[in-house]
Amino acid sequence: MQITSVEAFQVDWGRGKSAWVRIRADSGEYGLGEASPMAGGNASLEIIASVFARGLVGADPLEHRVLQRQAVP
């Protein structure tokens, strides 16, 4: 199984916004996580899209230790 995409997006809850990330695998499975609740997570969205996504695409989502090393350049 490999990660095929990393999508960072913002959700507007009406009383505030938060940043989320969706990671999809070639098996069709996906995972969701909140990236940052602070100030709508704008900084988190940019960091995920410009830095983390490159290191995660192609990695095995079940190899947690490997993902930690690959995500941060």
N, C-alpha and C positions, 0 to 999 in steps of 0.2 A: 504494500500500500504506500502511495506517495501523495504528498500535498500538491494539489494542482492550482490552488488560488488562495490568496489572503486578501480579504475585503474589509476595509475599515469604513465605517459609516456612522452617522449621527442620528439619534432618535430624539424627537421632540415630544416630550411628555405633557406639553401644555403649560406646566409650571416650571419647566427647566429642560435642559438637554443633557444627554450623556453620549459618550463615545463607545462604540461596540466594534468587535472584530468577528468575522465569520471565516473559518478555515475549512476549505473543502478538500476531500481526498478523491483520488481516482476511483475508489470503490463506491462512490456516491454518498458516503457518509460526510457529515460536517459537524463542526462544533462552534458554539457561540460563547463569547465572553465579553464582559464589560471591561473596556480599556481604561477609562477614567471618568469618574463622576464630576471632576472639578472643572468649572467654567466651560461645560459642554465638551470637554476633552479635545479641544482643537489641536493642542500640541501633540497629544497622543495620536490623533488621526494622521497628522503629517509624518510623525516618526514611523508609524506602522507602514504607511504607504511608501515612504522613501527609503527606509533602512531595513526593517525587519522582513518585509515580504520577500526581498531578494534572497535572503538567507534561508527562508523556510520552504519556498517552492522547490519541490523535488525531494524533500526530506521525508523520512518515515515519521508520521505523527505519533507513533507509539514509542519512539526512542526519545524519551524526555530529556535525558542528559545530553544527547547529541543536539537536540533542538536548542537547548540553552546556549550551547557553544556556537551554533550556526547563526542564531538570530542576531547576536551582537558582533559586529565586525571588529 
